[in-house]
Amino acid sequence: MMRDQKLWTWHLAAGAVILVFLGLHMTVMHLDKIVLLASVNPAGGHPIDWQNVLARGKSAAFAVTYVVLLGAALFHGLYGLRNILFELDPARGLKRAISAVLLIVGIGLFVVGTWAAIASHTLAKAM
Amino acid sequence: MLETRAHPNRLGIWGWLGGGRWGAERYLYTLHRLTGLGLVTYFLLHILVTSSRALGPEAWQQAMNTVTGPVFKVGEFLVFLAFAFHAVNGIRLALIELGFGVGGPIEPIYPYRTSLDVQRPLAVVALLLAAVLAVMGTLNFWVLD
């Protein structure tokens, strides 16, 4: 039980991290016409236009915060999902299987996302 | 998992939907779960789709073209609304759990000082804040875009 208490504390801590970085992410992506951030949307148009993606990719700060947000959100989301599933009181073996699958999915997507953050940063600096 | 063995979740999924004898905040709990499930589902796919940016402009454009159109736009808007609620309600939950600004737990007896004088106003403020974010998002998605 001690272990789950620790994981729960990490869940809260990850929530605080997500609050900051996902707050920024949502502001950049979806509140760009209200909260005017000229430096973040340099090419004008939409935040997902390639020129803007490229501009963010050039920034090392963006690359680092992407990885931080990726890790925090993966843990927070998958641990939350695990809590919901565990509340349905599955058998012990099924619980282990759920934990294993979520762990593998989490690590796998963390690897993919971290690769994308680094590779796109490298690509953007070269372009 | 002694706790769950001693108190089995008898109602299962249906227990999430009803307020039962709990207060109005029980519905916020249900909504926190639903939005959480929605957000995590979106997020896992979002990682895969946006990672295509590392392969260059053509791959990025191709990925963006597959997630365009009214259905995706409405879906994205729902994700924004889920984020607005989940974030603000999450702050509320953390404050209550840690006792920051709302005081420690007391026995739930009449006149329910903590629940009615502190936690209920906090829930109202949280919902108002989420509503403000929702309005900002609505303007950005549908009016100014």
Boltz contact constraints between the chains, C-beta under 6 A:
constraints:
  - contact:
      token1: [A, 12]
      token2: [B, 94]
      max_distance: 6.0
  - contact:
      token1: [A, 15]
      token2: [B, 90]
      max_distance: 6.0
  - contact:
      token1: [A, 26]
      token2: [B, 83]
      max_distance: 6.0
  - contact:
      token1: [A, 30]
      token2: [B, 80]
      max_distance: 6.0
  - contact:
      token1: [A, 30]
      token2: [B, 137]
      max_distance: 6.0
  - contact:
      token1: [A, 30]
      token2: [B, 140]
      max_distance: 6.0
  - contact:
      token1: [A, 31]
      token2: [B, 136]
      max_distance: 6.0
  - contact:
      token1: [A, 31]
      token2: [B, 140]
      max_distance: 6.0
  - contact:
      token1: [A, 33]
      token2: [B, 140]
      max_distance: 6.0
  - contact:
      token1: [A, 33]
      token2: [B, 144]
      max_distance: 6.0
  - contact:
      token1: [A, 34]
      token2: [B, 136]
      max_distance: 6.0
  - contact:
      token1: [A, 34]
      token2: [B, 140]
      max_distance: 6.0
  - contact:
      token1: [A, 48]
      token2: [B, 64]
      max_distance: 6.0
  - contact:
      token1: [A, 50]
      token2: [B, 57]
      max_distance: 6.0
  - contact:
      token1: [A, 50]
      token2: [B, 60]
      max_distance: 6.0
  - contact:
      token1: [A, 53]
      token2: [B, 53]
      max_distance: 6.0
  - contact:
      token1: [A, 73]
      token2: [B, 43]
      max_distance: 6.0
  - contact:
      token1: [A, 77]
      token2: [B, 40]
      max_distance: 6.0
  - contact:
      token1: [A, 77]
      token2: [B, 43]
      max_distance: 6.0
  - contact:
      token1: [A, 80]
      token2: [B, 36]
      max_distance: 6.0
  - contact:
      token1: [A, 81]
      token2: [B, 40]
      max_distance: 6.0
  - contact:
      token1: [A, 87]
      token2: [B, 9]
      max_distance: 6.0
  - contact:
      token1: [A, 89]
      token2: [B, 4]
      max_distance: 6.0
  - contact:
      token1: [A, 89]
      token2: [B, 8]
      max_distance: 6.0
  - contact:
      token1: [A, 89]
      token2: [B, 9]
      max_distance: 6.0
  - contact:
      token1: [A, 109]
      token2: [B, 47]
      max_distance: 6.0
  - contact:
      token1: [A, 112]
      token2: [B, 51]
      max_distance: 6.0
  - contact:
      token1: [A, 113]
      token2: [B, 47]
      max_distance: 6.0
  - contact:
      token1: [A, 116]
      token2: [B, 51]
      max_distance: 6.0
  - contact:
      token1: [A, 116]
      token2: [B, 54]
      max_distance: 6.0
  - contact:
      token1: [A, 119]
      token2: [B, 54]
      max_distance: 6.0
  - contact:
      token1: [A, 120]
      token2: [B, 53]
      max_distance: 6.0
  - contact:
      token1: [A, 120]
      token2: [B, 54]
      max_distance: 6.0
